[in-house]
Amino acid sequence: SVSTRNQRLAMVHALARFIAEHSPEHIEWCGAIRTIPFKKAMKREITYLEKAEMDALLAAPDRRTPQGQRDYALLLFLYNTGARADEAAQLKIGSLELAQAQTRALSSVRIHGKGNKLRRCPLWPHTVSALTPLLNDRAQDEHVFLNRCGRPITRFGIHTMVERYVKR
């Protein structure tokens, strides 16, 4: 495929750059190698879920179990904030600013994103009420979402969880 060819060409370009730096007699040859252009690849269209599909996904977890409550809160958090799986996995309790009155204007979260960028997202009252039981007097530097072993969930764990509920 085009992306595989471009990845391999990038490796050849890097090798040519290395050879040029360490063997001056091959600079001309390396320059010729590095002029080989990358192929243009079509960008995939980003898809999204309709409201009914998202409602079905949120209805899938069994909220009578602790794992189901965590999964529901995580899915709702992802829907509410638009956070990436890795951003949700790295979320610390100290990043949540939950209002006691649970009004939308007062509750928010600081998300540490790609490129060390910080952004603040408002939290819906429903999201706050789903997150609150997960926090139960835990330290501010702990992760919000834990796996079934009590360790921080990973982005791969989130991916697996979402796939499981999509199949349901």
C-alpha positions as CSV (number, residue, x, y, z in Angstrom):
1,S,0.0,0.0,0.0
2,V,1.0,3.6,-0.3
3,S,1.5,4.0,3.5
4,T,3.8,1.0,3.6
5,R,5.8,2.2,0.7
6,N,6.2,5.7,2.4
7,Q,7.2,4.1,5.7
8,R,9.9,2.1,4.0
9,L,11.1,5.1,1.9
10,A,11.4,7.1,5.1
11,M,13.7,4.4,6.5
12,V,15.8,4.5,3.3
13,H,15.9,8.4,3.6
14,A,17.1,8.1,7.2
15,L,19.8,5.6,6.2
16,A,21.0,7.9,3.4
17,R,21.1,10.8,5.9
18,F,23.1,8.8,8.3
19,I,25.6,7.6,5.6
20,A,26.0,11.2,4.3
21,E,26.9,12.4,7.8
22,H,29.4,9.7,8.4
23,S,30.8,9.1,4.9
24,P,31.4,12.4,3.0
25,E,32.5,10.6,-0.1
26,H,28.9,9.3,-0.5
27,I,27.1,12.7,-0.1
28,E,26.2,12.9,-3.8
29,W,24.7,9.4,-3.9
30,C,22.8,10.1,-0.6
31,G,21.4,13.3,-2.0
32,A,20.1,11.4,-5.0
33,I,18.4,8.8,-2.8
34,R,16.8,11.5,-0.6
35,T,15.2,13.2,-3.7
36,I,12.9,10.2,-4.2
37,P,9.5,11.6,-3.4
38,F,6.9,10.2,-1.1
39,K,3.6,9.0,-2.8
40,K,0.5,11.0,-2.0
41,A,-1.9,9.0,0.2
42,M,-5.7,9.6,0.4
43,K,-6.7,10.6,3.9
44,R,-9.4,8.6,5.6
45,E,-12.6,10.3,6.3
46,I,-13.3,10.6,10.0
47,T,-16.5,8.9,11.0
48,Y,-18.8,9.6,13.9
49,L,-21.7,8.1,15.7
50,E,-25.3,9.4,15.4
51,K,-27.2,10.2,18.6
52,A,-29.1,6.9,18.5
53,E,-25.9,4.9,18.1
54,M,-24.3,6.8,21.0
55,D,-27.4,6.2,23.2
56,A,-27.2,2.5,22.4
57,L,-23.5,2.4,23.3
58,L,-24.2,4.2,26.6
59,A,-27.0,1.7,27.4
60,A,-24.7,-1.3,26.9
61,P,-22.8,-1.4,30.2
62,D,-24.5,-3.2,33.2
63,R,-24.5,-0.3,35.7
64,R,-25.4,-2.7,38.6
65,T,-21.8,-3.8,38.7
66,P,-18.7,-1.7,39.6
67,Q,-17.1,-2.4,36.2
68,G,-20.3,-1.5,34.4
69,Q,-20.4,1.8,36.4
70,R,-16.8,2.5,35.5
71,D,-17.4,1.7,31.8
72,Y,-20.5,3.8,31.7
73,A,-18.7,6.8,33.3
74,L,-15.8,6.4,30.9
75,L,-18.0,6.2,27.8
76,L,-20.0,9.2,29.0
77,F,-16.7,11.1,29.7
78,L,-15.4,10.4,26.2
79,Y,-18.7,11.5,24.7
80,N,-18.9,14.6,26.8
81,T,-15.3,15.8,26.3
82,G,-14.3,14.4,23.0
83,A,-11.1,13.2,24.7
84,R,-8.8,10.6,23.0
85,A,-8.5,7.2,24.7
86,D,-5.0,8.0,25.9
87,E,-6.1,11.3,27.4
88,A,-8.9,9.6,29.3
89,A,-6.5,6.9,30.5
90,Q,-4.0,9.5,31.8
91,L,-6.7,11.6,33.5
92,K,-5.9,12.3,37.2
93,I,-8.5,13.0,39.9
94,G,-6.8,16.4,40.5
95,S,-7.6,17.4,36.9
96,L,-11.4,17.3,37.7
97,E,-13.1,20.3,39.1
98,L,-16.5,19.0,40.2
99,A,-19.0,21.5,41.6
100,Q,-21.1,20.5,44.6
101,A,-24.2,21.9,43.0
102,Q,-23.5,20.0,39.8
103,T,-24.3,22.8,37.4
104,R,-22.8,22.7,34.0
105,A,-21.0,26.1,34.3
106,L,-19.1,25.0,37.4
107,S,-17.8,21.5,36.6
108,S,-14.9,21.1,34.2
109,V,-11.9,19.0,33.5
110,R,-8.3,19.9,32.5
111,I,-7.2,17.5,29.7
112,H,-3.5,17.1,29.0
113,G,-3.5,16.3,25.2
114,K,-1.0,15.6,22.5
115,G,1.9,18.0,22.1
116,N,1.7,18.9,25.8
117,K,-1.3,21.0,25.2
118,L,-3.8,21.6,28.0
119,R,-7.5,22.3,27.3
120,R,-10.4,22.7,29.6
121,C,-13.8,21.1,28.9
122,P,-17.1,21.6,30.7
123,L,-18.7,18.6,32.2
124,W,-22.4,17.8,32.0
125,P,-24.2,17.3,35.3
126,H,-24.9,13.7,34.2
127,T,-21.2,13.1,33.6
128,V,-20.4,14.5,37.0
129,S,-22.9,12.2,38.7
130,A,-21.4,9.2,36.9
131,L,-17.8,10.1,37.8
132,T,-18.5,10.9,41.5
133,P,-18.8,7.3,42.7
134,L,-15.4,6.4,41.0
135,L,-13.6,9.0,43.1
136,N,-14.6,8.0,46.7
137,D,-12.0,9.8,48.7
138,R,-9.0,8.8,46.6
139,A,-5.8,10.9,46.3
140,Q,-5.6,13.8,43.8
141,D,-2.6,12.2,42.0
142,E,-4.4,8.9,41.3
143,H,-5.9,8.0,37.9
144,V,-9.7,8.4,37.6
145,F,-10.3,5.2,35.5
146,L,-8.9,2.0,36.9
147,N,-9.0,-1.5,35.4
148,R,-10.4,-4.5,37.2
149,C,-7.0,-5.1,39.0
150,G,-7.1,-1.6,40.4
151,R,-4.3,-0.3,38.1
152,P,-4.7,2.6,35.7
153,I,-6.6,1.6,32.6
154,T,-4.6,1.8,29.3
155,R,-5.7,3.2,26.0
156,F,-5.7,-0.4,24.7
157,G,-8.0,-1.4,27.6
158,I,-10.3,1.5,26.6
159,H,-10.3,0.3,22.9
160,T,-11.1,-3.3,23.9
161,M,-13.9,-2.1,26.2
162,V,-15.5,0.1,23.4
163,E,-15.2,-2.8,20.9
164,R,-16.9,-5.1,23.4
165,Y,-19.9,-2.7,23.9
166,V,-20.1,-2.0,20.1
167,K,-20.6,-5.7,19.5
168,R,-23.4,-5.8,22.1
